[in-house]
Amino acid sequence: MPVIGVLTLDIYVESSHSLKEKRHVVKSLKDRLRERFNVAVAEIDHLDSWQSSVVAAVTVSNDRVHAEQVLQAVESHAAGLLGGALAGSNVEWL
């Protein structure tokens, strides 16, 4: 049976002083995660806030263990890219 995992990343870009700066950080993150892990990635909340954002990464697999490994790797990579800007994360299963 297919498993859908949704990783939600709460991001706070303290150094951002405009929407343009925040969107640059978010776009860079989304592009890198898509390229490296083959996951669907989208900004899903705080679209008009210039310092905070919520980004979701989604994977679909027939094996929950594999999906968990992918999302853990995505979270770890995002934390490395964002440093202290990653304020929190959450995983949901559908």
mmCIF file as gemmi writes it, N, C-alpha and C atoms, coordinates in Angstrom:
data_model
loop_
_atom_site.group_PDB
_atom_site.id
_atom_site.type_symbol
_atom_site.label_atom_id
_atom_site.label_alt_id
_atom_site.label_comp_id
_atom_site.label_asym_id
_atom_site.label_entity_id
_atom_site.label_seq_id
_atom_site.pdbx_PDB_ins_code
_atom_site.Cartn_x
_atom_site.Cartn_y
_atom_site.Cartn_z
_atom_site.occupancy
_atom_site.B_iso_or_equiv
_atom_site.pdbx_formal_charge
_atom_site.auth_seq_id
_atom_site.auth_asym_id
_atom_site.pdbx_PDB_model_num
ATOM 1 N N . MET Axp A 1 ? 0.849 -1.184 0 1 0 ? 1 A 1
ATOM 2 C CA . MET Axp A 1 ? 0 0 0 1 0 ? 1 A 1
ATOM 3 C C . MET Axp A 1 ? 0.891 1.243 0 1 0 ? 1 A 1
ATOM 4 N N . PRO Axp A 2 ? 0.573 2.223 -0.813 1 0 ? 2 A 1
ATOM 5 C CA . PRO Axp A 2 ? 1.397 3.445 -0.877 1 0 ? 2 A 1
ATOM 6 C C . PRO Axp A 2 ? 1.372 4.23 0.433 1 0 ? 2 A 1
ATOM 7 N N . VAL Axp A 3 ? 2.504 4.824 0.732 1 0 ? 3 A 1
ATOM 8 C CA . VAL Axp A 3 ? 2.661 5.661 1.919 1 0 ? 3 A 1
ATOM 9 C C . VAL Axp A 3 ? 3.047 7.058 1.449 1 0 ? 3 A 1
ATOM 10 N N . ILE Axp A 4 ? 2.372 8.063 1.996 1 0 ? 4 A 1
ATOM 11 C CA . ILE Axp A 4 ? 2.68 9.456 1.67 1 0 ? 4 A 1
ATOM 12 C C . ILE Axp A 4 ? 3.181 10.131 2.937 1 0 ? 4 A 1
ATOM 13 N N . GLY Axp A 5 ? 4.391 10.666 2.87 1 0 ? 5 A 1
ATOM 14 C CA . GLY Axp A 5 ? 4.978 11.369 4.005 1 0 ? 5 A 1
ATOM 15 C C . GLY Axp A 5 ? 5.11 12.846 3.7 1 0 ? 5 A 1
ATOM 16 N N . VAL Axp A 6 ? 4.684 13.675 4.649 1 0 ? 6 A 1
ATOM 17 C CA . VAL Axp A 6 ? 4.752 15.126 4.49 1 0 ? 6 A 1
ATOM 18 C C . VAL Axp A 6 ? 5.633 15.694 5.601 1 0 ? 6 A 1
ATOM 19 N N . LEU Axp A 7 ? 6.75 16.289 5.203 1 0 ? 7 A 1
ATOM 20 C CA . LEU Axp A 7 ? 7.656 16.953 6.14 1 0 ? 7 A 1
ATOM 21 C C . LEU Axp A 7 ? 7.4 18.45 6.054 1 0 ? 7 A 1
ATOM 22 N N . THR Axp A 8 ? 7.053 19.061 7.18 1 0 ? 8 A 1
ATOM 23 C CA . THR Axp A 8 ? 6.814 20.498 7.235 1 0 ? 8 A 1
ATOM 24 C C . THR Axp A 8 ? 7.982 21.158 7.953 1 0 ? 8 A 1
ATOM 25 N N . LEU Axp A 9 ? 8.562 22.163 7.308 1 0 ? 9 A 1
ATOM 26 C CA . LEU Axp A 9 ? 9.706 22.889 7.866 1 0 ? 9 A 1
ATOM 27 C C . LEU Axp A 9 ? 9.289 24.318 8.19 1 0 ? 9 A 1
ATOM 28 N N . ASP Axp A 10 ? 9.441 24.72 9.441 1 0 ? 10 A 1
ATOM 29 C CA . ASP Axp A 10 ? 9.182 26.1 9.853 1 0 ? 10 A 1
ATOM 30 C C . ASP Axp A 10 ? 10.499 26.857 9.758 1 0 ? 10 A 1
ATOM 31 N N . ILE Axp A 11 ? 10.489 27.921 8.971 1 0 ? 11 A 1
ATOM 32 C CA . ILE Axp A 11 ? 11.719 28.663 8.694 1 0 ? 11 A 1
ATOM 33 C C . ILE Axp A 11 ? 11.565 30.094 9.175 1 0 ? 11 A 1
ATOM 34 N N . TYR Axp A 12 ? 12.597 30.592 9.842 1 0 ? 12 A 1
ATOM 35 C CA . TYR Axp A 12 ? 12.643 31.99 10.262 1 0 ? 12 A 1
ATOM 36 C C . TYR Axp A 12 ? 13.966 32.576 9.78 1 0 ? 12 A 1
ATOM 37 N N . VAL Axp A 13 ? 13.886 33.458 8.79 1 0 ? 13 A 1
ATOM 38 C CA . VAL Axp A 13 ? 15.076 34.06 8.185 1 0 ? 13 A 1
ATOM 39 C C . VAL Axp A 13 ? 15.286 35.432 8.816 1 0 ? 13 A 1
ATOM 40 N N . GLU Axp A 14 ? 16.02 35.457 9.913 1 0 ? 14 A 1
ATOM 41 C CA . GLU Axp A 14 ? 16.217 36.686 10.681 1 0 ? 14 A 1
ATOM 42 C C . GLU Axp A 14 ? 16.919 37.767 9.867 1 0 ? 14 A 1
ATOM 43 N N . SER Axp A 15 ? 17.818 37.368 8.987 1 0 ? 15 A 1
ATOM 44 C CA . SER Axp A 15 ? 18.6 38.343 8.219 1 0 ? 15 A 1
ATOM 45 C C . SER Axp A 15 ? 17.829 38.938 7.045 1 0 ? 15 A 1
ATOM 46 N N . SER Axp A 16 ? 16.632 38.441 6.774 1 0 ? 16 A 1
ATOM 47 C CA . SER Axp A 16 ? 15.843 38.937 5.648 1 0 ? 16 A 1
ATOM 48 C C . SER Axp A 16 ? 15.197 40.28 5.985 1 0 ? 16 A 1
ATOM 49 N N . HIS Axp A 17 ? 15.308 41.212 5.043 1 0 ? 17 A 1
ATOM 50 C CA . HIS Axp A 17 ? 14.712 42.538 5.232 1 0 ? 17 A 1
ATOM 51 C C . HIS Axp A 17 ? 13.644 42.845 4.197 1 0 ? 17 A 1
ATOM 52 N N . SER Axp A 18 ? 13.323 41.857 3.357 1 0 ? 18 A 1
ATOM 53 C CA . SER Axp A 18 ? 12.289 42.052 2.345 1 0 ? 18 A 1
ATOM 54 C C . SER Axp A 18 ? 11.765 40.693 1.895 1 0 ? 18 A 1
ATOM 55 N N . LEU Axp A 19 ? 10.603 40.716 1.244 1 0 ? 19 A 1
ATOM 56 C CA . LEU Axp A 19 ? 10.059 39.482 0.684 1 0 ? 19 A 1
ATOM 57 C C . LEU Axp A 19 ? 10.998 38.897 -0.356 1 0 ? 19 A 1
ATOM 58 N N . LYS Axp A 20 ? 11.649 39.772 -1.109 1 0 ? 20 A 1
ATOM 59 C CA . LYS Axp A 20 ? 12.565 39.316 -2.154 1 0 ? 20 A 1
ATOM 60 C C . LYS Axp A 20 ? 13.71 38.498 -1.554 1 0 ? 20 A 1
ATOM 61 N N . GLU Axp A 21 ? 14.279 38.958 -0.453 1 0 ? 21 A 1
ATOM 62 C CA . GLU Axp A 21 ? 15.363 38.225 0.203 1 0 ? 21 A 1
ATOM 63 C C . GLU Axp A 21 ? 14.873 36.883 0.741 1 0 ? 21 A 1
ATOM 64 N N . LYS Axp A 22 ? 13.697 36.881 1.377 1 0 ? 22 A 1
ATOM 65 C CA . LYS Axp A 22 ? 13.155 35.629 1.91 1 0 ? 22 A 1
ATOM 66 C C . LYS Axp A 22 ? 12.86 34.655 0.781 1 0 ? 22 A 1
ATOM 67 N N . ARG Axp A 23 ? 12.264 35.14 -0.286 1 0 ? 23 A 1
ATOM 68 C CA . ARG Axp A 23 ? 11.919 34.257 -1.406 1 0 ? 23 A 1
ATOM 69 C C . ARG Axp A 23 ? 13.16 33.674 -2.057 1 0 ? 23 A 1
ATOM 70 N N . HIS Axp A 24 ? 14.261 34.415 -2.045 1 0 ? 24 A 1
ATOM 71 C CA . HIS Axp A 24 ? 15.517 33.894 -2.581 1 0 ? 24 A 1
ATOM 72 C C . HIS Axp A 24 ? 15.983 32.695 -1.747 1 0 ? 24 A 1
ATOM 73 N N . VAL Axp A 25 ? 15.922 32.82 -0.426 1 0 ? 25 A 1
ATOM 74 C CA . VAL Axp A 25 ? 16.321 31.728 0.471 1 0 ? 25 A 1
ATOM 75 C C . VAL Axp A 25 ? 15.406 30.52 0.268 1 0 ? 25 A 1
ATOM 76 N N . VAL Axp A 26 ? 14.1 30.76 0.222 1 0 ? 26 A 1
ATOM 77 C CA . VAL Axp A 26 ? 13.131 29.67 0.09 1 0 ? 26 A 1
ATOM 78 C C . VAL Axp A 26 ? 13.266 28.983 -1.267 1 0 ? 26 A 1
ATOM 79 N N . LYS Axp A 27 ? 13.416 29.758 -2.33 1 0 ? 27 A 1
ATOM 80 C CA . LYS Axp A 27 ? 13.557 29.171 -3.67 1 0 ? 27 A 1
ATOM 81 C C . LYS Axp A 27 ? 14.818 28.324 -3.76 1 0 ? 27 A 1
ATOM 82 N N . SER Axp A 28 ? 15.9 28.822 -3.207 1 0 ? 28 A 1
ATOM 83 C CA . SER Axp A 28 ? 17.145 28.065 -3.209 1 0 ? 28 A 1
ATOM 84 C C . SER Axp A 28 ? 16.975 26.738 -2.467 1 0 ? 28 A 1
ATOM 85 N N . LEU Axp A 29 ? 16.333 26.774 -1.312 1 0 ? 29 A 1
ATOM 86 C CA . LEU Axp A 29 ? 16.087 25.558 -0.539 1 0 ? 29 A 1
ATOM 87 C C . LEU Axp A 29 ? 15.226 24.582 -1.33 1 0 ? 29 A 1
ATOM 88 N N . LYS Axp A 30 ? 14.126 25.067 -1.89 1 0 ? 30 A 1
ATOM 89 C CA . LYS Axp A 30 ? 13.225 24.199 -2.651 1 0 ? 30 A 1
ATOM 90 C C . LYS Axp A 30 ? 13.947 23.544 -3.82 1 0 ? 30 A 1
ATOM 91 N N . ASP Axp A 31 ? 14.708 24.317 -4.567 1 0 ? 31 A 1
ATOM 92 C CA . ASP Axp A 31 ? 15.429 23.785 -5.726 1 0 ? 31 A 1
ATOM 93 C C . ASP Axp A 31 ? 16.432 22.71 -5.319 1 0 ? 31 A 1
ATOM 94 N N . ARG Axp A 32 ? 17.171 22.958 -4.251 1 0 ? 32 A 1
ATOM 95 C CA . ARG Axp A 32 ? 18.179 21.988 -3.806 1 0 ? 32 A 1
ATOM 96 C C . ARG Axp A 32 ? 17.542 20.692 -3.31 1 0 ? 32 A 1
ATOM 97 N N . LEU Axp A 33 ? 16.438 20.806 -2.572 1 0 ? 33 A 1
ATOM 98 C CA . LEU Axp A 33 ? 15.782 19.602 -2.066 1 0 ? 33 A 1
ATOM 99 C C . LEU Axp A 33 ? 15.176 18.783 -3.199 1 0 ? 33 A 1
ATOM 100 N N . ARG Axp A 34 ? 14.548 19.46 -4.163 1 0 ? 34 A 1
ATOM 101 C CA . ARG Axp A 34 ? 13.983 18.751 -5.32 1 0 ? 34 A 1
ATOM 102 C C . ARG Axp A 34 ? 15.065 18 -6.083 1 0 ? 34 A 1
ATOM 103 N N . GLU Axp A 35 ? 16.161 18.692 -6.337 1 0 ? 35 A 1
ATOM 104 C CA . GLU Axp A 35 ? 17.238 18.113 -7.137 1 0 ? 35 A 1
ATOM 105 C C . GLU Axp A 35 ? 17.906 16.934 -6.435 1 0 ? 35 A 1
ATOM 106 N N . ARG Axp A 36 ? 18.164 17.081 -5.157 1 0 ? 36 A 1
ATOM 107 C CA . ARG Axp A 36 ? 18.931 16.057 -4.443 1 0 ? 36 A 1
ATOM 108 C C . ARG Axp A 36 ? 18.1 14.85 -4.018 1 0 ? 36 A 1
ATOM 109 N N . PHE Axp A 37 ? 16.837 15.072 -3.631 1 0 ? 37 A 1
ATOM 110 C CA . PHE Axp A 37 ? 16.044 13.995 -3.042 1 0 ? 37 A 1
ATOM 111 C C . PHE Axp A 37 ? 14.825 13.579 -3.858 1 0 ? 37 A 1
ATOM 112 N N . ASN Axp A 38 ? 14.545 14.233 -4.961 1 0 ? 38 A 1
ATOM 113 C CA . ASN Axp A 38 ? 13.397 13.903 -5.803 1 0 ? 38 A 1
ATOM 114 C C . ASN Axp A 38 ? 12.091 13.907 -4.998 1 0 ? 38 A 1
ATOM 115 N N . VAL Axp A 39 ? 11.876 14.981 -4.25 1 0 ? 39 A 1
ATOM 116 C CA . VAL Axp A 39 ? 10.647 15.162 -3.479 1 0 ? 39 A 1
ATOM 117 C C . VAL Axp A 39 ? 9.902 16.368 -4.042 1 0 ? 39 A 1
ATOM 118 N N . ALA Axp A 40 ? 8.597 16.399 -3.812 1 0 ? 40 A 1
ATOM 119 C CA . ALA Axp A 40 ? 7.809 17.577 -4.161 1 0 ? 40 A 1
ATOM 120 C C . ALA Axp A 40 ? 7.966 18.583 -3.025 1 0 ? 40 A 1
ATOM 121 N N . VAL Axp A 41 ? 8.23 19.85 -3.365 1 0 ? 41 A 1
ATOM 122 C CA . VAL Axp A 41 ? 8.471 20.874 -2.346 1 0 ? 41 A 1
ATOM 123 C C . VAL Axp A 41 ? 7.678 22.127 -2.7 1 0 ? 41 A 1
ATOM 124 N N . ALA Axp A 42 ? 7.027 22.724 -1.686 1 0 ? 42 A 1
ATOM 125 C CA . ALA Axp A 42 ? 6.275 23.957 -1.908 1 0 ? 42 A 1
ATOM 126 C C . ALA Axp A 42 ? 6.26 24.792 -0.634 1 0 ? 42 A 1
ATOM 127 N N . GLU Axp A 43 ? 6.221 26.109 -0.82 1 0 ? 43 A 1
ATOM 128 C CA . GLU Axp A 43 ? 6.002 27.016 0.308 1 0 ? 43 A 1
ATOM 129 C C . GLU Axp A 43 ? 4.502 27.028 0.555 1 0 ? 43 A 1
ATOM 130 N N . ILE Axp A 44 ? 4.072 26.702 1.785 1 0 ? 44 A 1
ATOM 131 C CA . ILE Axp A 44 ? 2.644 26.512 2.033 1 0 ? 44 A 1
ATOM 132 C C . ILE Axp A 44 ? 2.023 27.516 3.002 1 0 ? 44 A 1
ATOM 133 N N . ASP Axp A 45 ? 2.838 28.33 3.675 1 0 ? 45 A 1
ATOM 134 C CA . ASP Axp A 45 ? 2.271 29.29 4.628 1 0 ? 45 A 1
ATOM 135 C C . ASP Axp A 45 ? 3.223 30.468 4.807 1 0 ? 45 A 1
ATOM 136 N N . HIS Axp A 46 ? 2.693 31.554 5.332 1 0 ? 46 A 1
ATOM 137 C CA . HIS Axp A 46 ? 3.431 32.799 5.56 1 0 ? 46 A 1
ATOM 138 C C . HIS Axp A 46 ? 4.019 33.341 4.245 1 0 ? 46 A 1
ATOM 139 N N . LEU Axp A 47 ? 3.242 33.259 3.182 1 0 ? 47 A 1
ATOM 140 C CA . LEU Axp A 47 ? 3.73 33.666 1.866 1 0 ? 47 A 1
ATOM 141 C C . LEU Axp A 47 ? 4.079 35.149 1.805 1 0 ? 47 A 1
ATOM 142 N N . ASP Axp A 48 ? 3.376 35.976 2.552 1 0 ? 48 A 1
ATOM 143 C CA . ASP Axp A 48 ? 3.618 37.415 2.499 1 0 ? 48 A 1
ATOM 144 C C . ASP Axp A 48 ? 4.398 37.937 3.699 1 0 ? 48 A 1
ATOM 145 N N . SER Axp A 49 ? 4.918 37.056 4.511 1 0 ? 49 A 1
ATOM 146 C CA . SER Axp A 49 ? 5.761 37.457 5.635 1 0 ? 49 A 1
ATOM 147 C C . SER Axp A 49 ? 7.2 37.534 5.152 1 0 ? 49 A 1
ATOM 148 N N . TRP Axp A 50 ? 7.929 38.56 5.528 1 0 ? 50 A 1
ATOM 149 C CA . TRP Axp A 50 ? 9.279 38.744 4.997 1 0 ? 50 A 1
ATOM 150 C C . TRP Axp A 50 ? 10.364 38.055 5.811 1 0 ? 50 A 1
ATOM 151 N N . GLN Axp A 51 ? 10.006 37.414 6.938 1 0 ? 51 A 1
ATOM 152 C CA . GLN Axp A 51 ? 11.019 36.692 7.707 1 0 ? 51 A 1
ATOM 153 C C . GLN Axp A 51 ? 10.665 35.238 7.992 1 0 ? 51 A 1
ATOM 154 N N . SER Axp A 52 ? 9.413 34.862 7.869 1 0 ? 52 A 1
ATOM 155 C CA . SER Axp A 52 ? 9.051 33.479 8.187 1 0 ? 52 A 1
ATOM 156 C C . SER Axp A 52 ? 8.394 32.792 7 1 0 ? 52 A 1
ATOM 157 N N . SER Axp A 53 ? 8.492 31.471 7.004 1 0 ? 53 A 1
ATOM 158 C CA . SER Axp A 53 ? 7.932 30.67 5.927 1 0 ? 53 A 1
ATOM 159 C C . SER Axp A 53 ? 7.683 29.26 6.442 1 0 ? 53 A 1
ATOM 160 N N . VAL Axp A 54 ? 6.763 28.573 5.807 1 0 ? 54 A 1
ATOM 161 C CA . VAL Axp A 54 ? 6.548 27.153 6.062 1 0 ? 54 A 1
ATOM 162 C C . VAL Axp A 54 ? 6.667 26.451 4.72 1 0 ? 54 A 1
ATOM 163 N N . VAL Axp A 55 ? 7.577 25.486 4.659 1 0 ? 55 A 1
ATOM 164 C CA . VAL Axp A 55 ? 7.835 24.74 3.432 1 0 ? 55 A 1
ATOM 165 C C . VAL Axp A 55 ? 7.506 23.278 3.7 1 0 ? 55 A 1
ATOM 166 N N . ALA Axp A 56 ? 6.832 22.636 2.738 1 0 ? 56 A 1
ATOM 167 C CA . ALA Axp A 56 ? 6.508 21.215 2.866 1 0 ? 56 A 1
ATOM 168 C C . ALA Axp A 56 ? 7.237 20.425 1.792 1 0 ? 56 A 1
ATOM 169 N N . ALA Axp A 57 ? 7.771 19.275 2.187 1 0 ? 57 A 1
ATOM 170 C CA . ALA Axp A 57 ? 8.379 18.324 1.257 1 0 ? 57 A 1
ATOM 171 C C . ALA Axp A 57 ? 7.58 17.031 1.358 1 0 ? 57 A 1
ATOM 172 N N . VAL Axp A 58 ? 7.223 16.47 0.21 1 0 ? 58 A 1
ATOM 173 C CA . VAL Axp A 58 ? 6.364 15.292 0.182 1 0 ? 58 A 1
ATOM 174 C C . VAL Axp A 58 ? 7.037 14.178 -0.606 1 0 ? 58 A 1
ATOM 175 N N . THR Axp A 59 ? 6.949 12.962 -0.078 1 0 ? 59 A 1
ATOM 176 C CA . THR Axp A 59 ? 7.44 11.789 -0.798 1 0 ? 59 A 1
ATOM 177 C C . THR Axp A 59 ? 6.37 10.707 -0.772 1 0 ? 59 A 1
ATOM 178 N N . VAL Axp A 60 ? 6.349 9.911 -1.828 1 0 ? 60 A 1
ATOM 179 C CA . VAL Axp A 60 ? 5.423 8.783 -1.936 1 0 ? 60 A 1
ATOM 180 C C . VAL Axp A 60 ? 6.254 7.529 -2.163 1 0 ? 60 A 1
ATOM 181 N N . SER Axp A 61 ? 5.928 6.482 -1.423 1 0 ? 61 A 1
ATOM 182 C CA . SER Axp A 61 ? 6.685 5.236 -1.541 1 0 ? 61 A 1
ATOM 183 C C . SER Axp A 61 ? 5.776 4.06 -1.205 1 0 ? 61 A 1
ATOM 184 N N . ASN Axp A 62 ? 6.185 2.879 -1.614 1 0 ? 62 A 1
ATOM 185 C CA . ASN Axp A 62 ? 5.449 1.684 -1.21 1 0 ? 62 A 1
ATOM 186 C C . ASN Axp A 62 ? 6.041 1.086 0.064 1 0 ? 62 A 1
ATOM 187 N N . ASP Axp A 63 ? 7.068 1.739 0.613 1 0 ? 63 A 1
ATOM 188 C CA . ASP Axp A 63 ? 7.759 1.262 1.812 1 0 ? 63 A 1
ATOM 189 C C . ASP Axp A 63 ? 7.913 2.418 2.801 1 0 ? 63 A 1
ATOM 190 N N . ARG Axp A 64 ? 7.264 2.302 3.961 1 0 ? 64 A 1
ATOM 191 C CA . ARG Axp A 64 ? 7.308 3.394 4.943 1 0 ? 64 A 1
ATOM 192 C C . ARG Axp A 64 ? 8.73 3.655 5.438 1 0 ? 64 A 1
ATOM 193 N N . VAL Axp A 65 ? 9.516 2.615 5.606 1 0 ? 65 A 1
ATOM 194 C CA . VAL Axp A 65 ? 10.891 2.785 6.087 1 0 ? 65 A 1
ATOM 195 C C . VAL Axp A 65 ? 11.685 3.639 5.103 1 0 ? 65 A 1
ATOM 196 N N . HIS Axp A 66 ? 11.519 3.364 3.823 1 0 ? 66 A 1
ATOM 197 C CA . HIS Axp A 66 ? 12.215 4.161 2.804 1 0 ? 66 A 1
ATOM 198 C C . HIS Axp A 66 ? 11.749 5.616 2.849 1 0 ? 66 A 1
ATOM 199 N N . ALA Axp A 67 ? 10.444 5.826 2.954 1 0 ? 67 A 1
ATOM 200 C CA . ALA Axp A 67 ? 9.906 7.189 3.019 1 0 ? 67 A 1
ATOM 201 C C . ALA Axp A 67 ? 10.441 7.923 4.247 1 0 ? 67 A 1
ATOM 202 N N . GLU Axp A 68 ? 10.529 7.238 5.392 1 0 ? 68 A 1
ATOM 203 C CA . GLU Axp A 68 ? 11.077 7.85 6.605 1 0 ? 68 A 1
ATOM 204 C C . GLU Axp A 68 ? 12.532 8.249 6.403 1 0 ? 68 A 1
ATOM 205 N N . GLN Axp A 69 ? 13.304 7.376 5.758 1 0 ? 69 A 1
ATOM 206 C CA . GLN Axp A 69 ? 14.712 7.676 5.502 1 0 ? 69 A 1
ATOM 207 C C . GLN Axp A 69 ? 14.861 8.891 4.599 1 0 ? 69 A 1
ATOM 208 N N . VAL Axp A 70 ? 14.027 8.975 3.576 1 0 ? 70 A 1
ATOM 209 C CA . VAL Axp A 70 ? 14.084 10.117 2.66 1 0 ? 70 A 1
ATOM 210 C C . VAL Axp A 70 ? 13.767 11.404 3.403 1 0 ? 70 A 1
ATOM 211 N N . LEU Axp A 71 ? 12.683 11.405 4.181 1 0 ? 71 A 1
ATOM 212 C CA . LEU Axp A 71 ? 12.292 12.633 4.881 1 0 ? 71 A 1
ATOM 213 C C . LEU Axp A 71 ? 13.297 13.018 5.962 1 0 ? 71 A 1
ATOM 214 N N . GLN Axp A 72 ? 13.905 12.038 6.624 1 0 ? 72 A 1
ATOM 215 C CA . GLN Axp A 72 ? 14.954 12.355 7.602 1 0 ? 72 A 1
ATOM 216 C C . GLN Axp A 72 ? 16.16 12.983 6.912 1 0 ? 72 A 1
ATOM 217 N N . ALA Axp A 73 ? 16.507 12.471 5.741 1 0 ? 73 A 1
ATOM 218 C CA . ALA Axp A 73 ? 17.629 13.032 4.985 1 0 ? 73 A 1
ATOM 219 C C . ALA Axp A 73 ? 17.305 14.441 4.505 1 0 ? 73 A 1
ATOM 220 N N . VAL Axp A 74 ? 16.061 14.663 4.077 1 0 ? 74 A 1
ATOM 221 C CA . VAL Axp A 74 ? 15.638 15.999 3.645 1 0 ? 74 A 1
ATOM 222 C C . VAL Axp A 74 ? 15.739 16.972 4.813 1 0 ? 74 A 1
ATOM 223 N N . GLU Axp A 75 ? 15.236 16.572 5.978 1 0 ? 75 A 1
ATOM 224 C CA . GLU Axp A 75 ? 15.285 17.44 7.162 1 0 ? 75 A 1
ATOM 225 C C . GLU Axp A 75 ? 16.723 17.76 7.557 1 0 ? 75 A 1
ATOM 226 N N . SER Axp A 76 ? 17.568 16.766 7.55 1 0 ? 76 A 1
ATOM 227 C CA . SER Axp A 76 ? 18.97 16.96 7.906 1 0 ? 76 A 1
ATOM 228 C C . SER Axp A 76 ? 19.669 17.896 6.922 1 0 ? 76 A 1
ATOM 229 N N . HIS Axp A 77 ? 19.42 17.698 5.64 1 0 ? 77 A 1
ATOM 230 C CA . HIS Axp A 77 ? 20.037 18.548 4.617 1 0 ? 77 A 1
ATOM 231 C C . HIS Axp A 77 ? 19.524 19.988 4.732 1 0 ? 77 A 1
ATOM 232 N N . ALA Axp A 78 ? 18.216 20.139 4.947 1 0 ? 78 A 1
ATOM 233 C CA . ALA Axp A 78 ? 17.635 21.476 5.102 1 0 ? 78 A 1
ATOM 234 C C . ALA Axp A 78 ? 18.228 22.176 6.319 1 0 ? 78 A 1
ATOM 235 N N . ALA Axp A 79 ? 18.406 21.45 7.411 1 0 ? 79 A 1
ATOM 236 C CA . ALA Axp A 79 ? 19.004 22.034 8.617 1 0 ? 79 A 1
ATOM 237 C C . ALA Axp A 79 ? 20.424 22.497 8.331 1 0 ? 79 A 1
ATOM 238 N N . GLY Axp A 80 ? 21.161 21.727 7.555 1 0 ? 80 A 1
ATOM 239 C CA . GLY Axp A 80 ? 22.518 22.122 7.191 1 0 ? 80 A 1
ATOM 240 C C . GLY Axp A 80 ? 22.548 23.357 6.316 1 0 ? 80 A 1
ATOM 241 N N . LEU Axp A 81 ? 21.608 23.441 5.387 1 0 ? 81 A 1
ATOM 242 C CA . LEU Axp A 81 ? 21.554 24.599 4.493 1 0 ? 81 A 1
ATOM 243 C C . LEU Axp A 81 ? 21.085 25.856 5.217 1 0 ? 81 A 1
ATOM 244 N N . LEU Axp A 82 ? 20.108 25.69 6.105 1 0 ? 82 A 1
ATOM 245 C CA . LEU Axp A 82 ? 19.491 26.845 6.759 1 0 ? 82 A 1
ATOM 246 C C . LEU Axp A 82 ? 20.182 27.242 8.058 1 0 ? 82 A 1
ATOM 247 N N . GLY Axp A 83 ? 20.91 26.335 8.665 1 0 ? 83 A 1
ATOM 248 C CA . GLY Axp A 83 ? 21.534 26.638 9.946 1 0 ? 83 A 1
ATOM 249 C C . GLY Axp A 83 ? 20.473 26.938 10.988 1 0 ? 83 A 1
ATOM 250 N N . GLY Axp A 84 ? 20.63 28.054 11.672 1 0 ? 84 A 1
ATOM 251 C CA . GLY Axp A 84 ? 19.696 28.449 12.716 1 0 ? 84 A 1
ATOM 252 C C . GLY Axp A 84 ? 18.353 28.928 12.208 1 0 ? 84 A 1
ATOM 253 N N . ALA Axp A 85 ? 18.193 29.047 10.893 1 0 ? 85 A 1
ATOM 254 C CA . ALA Axp A 85 ? 16.933 29.53 10.336 1 0 ? 85 A 1
ATOM 255 C C . ALA Axp A 85 ? 15.836 28.469 10.382 1 0 ? 85 A 1
ATOM 256 N N . LEU Axp A 86 ? 16.196 27.205 10.612 1 0 ? 86 A 1
ATOM 257 C CA . LEU Axp A 86 ? 15.185 26.153 10.724 1 0 ? 86 A 1
ATOM 258 C C . LEU Axp A 86 ? 14.633 26.171 12.149 1 0 ? 86 A 1
ATOM 259 N N . ALA Axp A 87 ? 13.408 26.672 12.287 1 0 ? 87 A 1
ATOM 260 C CA . ALA Axp A 87 ? 12.81 26.86 13.605 1 0 ? 87 A 1
ATOM 261 C C . ALA Axp A 87 ? 12.107 25.611 14.12 1 0 ? 87 A 1
ATOM 262 N N . GLY Axp A 88 ? 11.721 24.715 13.224 1 0 ? 88 A 1
ATOM 263 C CA . GLY Axp A 88 ? 11.033 23.507 13.652 1 0 ? 88 A 1
ATOM 264 C C . GLY Axp A 88 ? 10.652 22.651 12.466 1 0 ? 88 A 1
ATOM 265 N N . SER Axp A 89 ? 10.244 21.418 12.762 1 0 ? 89 A 1
ATOM 266 C CA . SER Axp A 89 ? 9.819 20.513 11.697 1 0 ? 89 A 1
ATOM 267 C C . SER Axp A 89 ? 8.806 19.524 12.248 1 0 ? 89 A 1
ATOM 268 N N . ASN Axp A 90 ? 8.042 18.937 11.331 1 0 ? 90 A 1
ATOM 269 C CA . ASN Axp A 90 ? 7.016 17.977 11.708 1 0 ? 90 A 1
ATOM 270 C C . ASN Axp A 90 ? 6.799 17.021 10.538 1 0 ? 90 A 1
ATOM 271 N N . VAL Axp A 91 ? 6.573 15.743 10.84 1 0 ? 91 A 1
ATOM 272 C CA . VAL Axp A 91 ? 6.281 14.755 9.8 1 0 ? 91 A 1
ATOM 273 C C . VAL Axp A 91 ? 4.875 14.214 10.024 1 0 ? 91 A 1
ATOM 274 N N . GLU Axp A 92 ? 4.096 14.139 8.941 1 0 ? 92 A 1
ATOM 275 C CA . GLU Axp A 92 ? 2.757 13.554 8.97 1 0 ? 92 A 1
ATOM 276 C C . GLU Axp A 92 ? 2.7 12.445 7.936 1 0 ? 92 A 1
ATOM 277 N N . TRP Axp A 93 ? 1.902 11.425 8.211 1 0 ? 93 A 1
ATOM 278 C CA . TRP Axp A 93 ? 1.746 10.293 7.294 1 0 ? 93 A 1
ATOM 279 C C . TRP Axp A 93 ? 0.307 10.215 6.83 1 0 ? 93 A 1
ATOM 280 N N . LEU Axp A 94 ? 0.142 10.025 5.547 1 0 ? 94 A 1
ATOM 281 C CA . LEU Axp A 94 ? -1.2 9.923 4.961 1 0 ? 94 A 1
ATOM 282 C C . LEU Axp A 94 ? -1.398 8.544 4.369 1 0 ? 94 A 1
